[in-house]
Amino acid sequence: MNIIARNYFRLLRSGAFNEDVEIEPMSFWKWKRLYQYACLHGIHGVMYDGIEKCRSQFFMQLPDDLIAIWEESVATLEEENAGEEATMQNLYQLFSRQQLRPVLFGNRLWAENYPASSHRQNMKIELFFPFQTQFDKSIEWAKANGQNATTLANGAFAYEYNDLRVEHHHRLHVLTNKYLNYRLNNIVEREFRARTSPPFSTTAQRPYLRACPCFSSSCDSPSTCSTTASR
């Protein structure tokens, strides 16, 4: 593994997991290449958090012009995520009036595990509708209010709303064992019925449900879930 890759993963660990790492010295060309790799994989915001954490290290000597470019790209990412957050809040308010109960999952959910959730590049809003009737009703709403609507190969429904890609899902996983698939669907439906009353959180900042991968009725936060942490 070359020095660019070593510093790449060290800064990623530092930014995403708040780890203490040692940075190796690099030339301007190598730092620029590292920045290009970070942008290519959409993690330049998370890696910038790692740079800030390691800023006091002797070998953390990034050129001023590269720092300025990096800071500008992170500021743009923060603005984009703020726009996504506002759109998501608007969607949940509209769905609430339609008596729909979508559950947030995907990139925006996992972003809450990061020290700075606004520094993760999400690119789309993914919503899970655990009940078929609500999923069908949400598709009707999306066709009437969204643009470029289409059905994906996995059965999800995608469209654009406020220039953002939104996906509605009803099935997260499909198993070849039909009996086991039926049993698991019943478990998921029972769990969601237990945890979706009232349908939305009373918290003003985030009035929407958040699905934890453990699907426990007593858990709604993957950041504190022991089951998720052990995965």
N, C-alpha and C positions, 0 to 999 in steps of 0.2 A: 504494500500500500504506500503510495507516494505521499509527500508532505501535504499536498493540497487536500487529498482525501482524508488524511488524519485530522487536519484542522477543521475540515468540513464537518465531520461527524462529532468532533469535540464541541464545536460551537452549537451544533444542533442539539446535542445532549444538554448543554448548558442552558440553552434557551427554552427547550421543551420540558426538561425535567429538573431544571434549576441545579444541575450538578456542578461541582467545582472541577475544572479541567485546567490543564497546562497547555498553553498555545506555543507552537514552534514559530521561529522567525521565518518570514517569507518576503519575497521581492514584490514590487508593485504589480508586475505582470501576474504573479501567482494569486495575489489578493483579488485582482480583477477577474481572473478566471474563476475563483471561488464564488465571487458575487454572481457571475453569469450562471454557474451551476445552481446556485440558490434560487435565482429567478426562474430558471428553467423548470425546477421542481416545485415552484410555488411556496417555498419556505423561507424566503428572504426576510419576512417579518419575524419569524421565530428565531432565525439565526442572528438577526440584529439584536434581539434580547440577549443572546449569548455573548455578543460583542460587548454590550453594555455591562454585563456581569464581569467580563474579563478585562475591562478597559484599563484597570490599574496595573496589569501585568506588563513587564518590561518589553516582551516581544510582541505585544499587541500594538503594532505601529502601522496603522492603516494610513495611506495618503489622505490628506484633507479633502481633495476633490472627490475621491471615492466615498468617503464618509458622507459628504454632502449629497451625492447621488443616492446613496443607500437610505439616508434619512428622508429624502424626497419620495422615494418609492414606498417607504413604510408609511409616510403621511398619506399618500394616495390610497394605500391599502386600508388604512383606518377609516378614511372617508367612504370607501366602497362598502366596508362592513357596517358602518353606521347607516348607510342607505339600505342595506339588506335587512338590518334590524328593524328599521322603520317600516319597510315593506312587509316584513313578517308580522309585526304588531298589527298592521292594517288588515292583513289576511285573516288573522285570528279573530279580530273584531267582526269582520264580515261573516266568517264561518259561524261565529257564536250566534249571530242573528238568524242564521239558517239552521240552528240547532245541530250543528256539526261539531264533532269532537276529534279533531286531528291531533296526532302526537308527533312532536318534533323528534327527528333522528338524523343520522348521517353526520356530515362534516360540521354543521353548526352545533350539534350537540356535543361532539367530541372536542370542539374548540374550547368549551368551558373547562376542560381539564388543563389547559395551558395557563401559565402565569399571566399572559396577556392574551385574552381570547380574541381581541380585535386584530391580532397579528397573524392569524391563520387565514389562508386564502381558501374561501369556501366555494364560490362560483355558482352555487345553486341552493335552493331551499327544498328539503325533502320532508314530506309529511306522510305519516302512516295513519290510515283509517282502518281500525280493527274490524269494523262491521261492514258487510257487503252493501247494505242499504245506504249507509252514509257515504261509502266510496262512490256508489252510483250517483248519488245526489251531488257530490263534490265535482264529478266529471261534468254534469250538466251545468253547474255554476261556472266551471273553468271554460267550457265551450262558449258560454255567453259573455264572459268577461275577459278571457285571456286571448292571446294571439299565438299563431303558429302551433296550434294544438295537435298532438299526435299520440298514438298509442305505441308504447315501446314493446320490444320483443319479450320482456319479462312480465308483461301485463300491466305495468305502471302507465300512468297518464302524465304526459309532459306538456307544458305550455310556457309562454312568456307573460309575465305580469310586471309592469313598471320596469321593463327592460331587464328583468331577472328571470332566470330559468327556475321553474317550480315543477316538482314531481310529486304526484299522488301515488301512494303505494297501498295495496291491500294485502299482498302476500310478500313477506320478507324472505322466506325460504320455502322451497317446494321439494318434498322428499319423494323418492320413488316408491317407498313403502306406504301404500295408501292408508292402511290401518293406523300406522304410526303417525302419519300426517294428520289423520282425522283426530286422533287422541291429543296431539300437540295443539292443534287448532282449538279444540275445546278448552284446553288449559289456558291458552293465551286469551281466549274470549272471556273466560271466567275471571282471570286476573284483571283484565282491562275494565270489566264491568265493576269490579270491586274498587278500582282506583280512579274512576272517572265520574264520581259523584261527590261534590259538584263538578261540572265539566271542566272548569278552568280555575287556576290558582287565583287567589285574591291579591297576590303581589302585583303592585302597579307596574313595576319595571318589566316583568316577564309573565304576562297573563296567559301562559300556554303550558300544556303538559309536556314533560320531557321523559322520554322512554329510556330506562336503564337496560342494558343488554341482559341483565339477569331476569328481567320481567317479573320481579317480585312485587306483590301488592303493597309491601311496606317500604319500597325503595323507589326513589325518583331522582337520584343523583349519582351518576357513575363516578364522580370524583371522590365520593366517600363510600362507595360500595365495595365491600370486601371480596365479593364474587368477581366483580369486574377487575379489581386490582390484581387478583391472582391469575388472570389470564395473560 
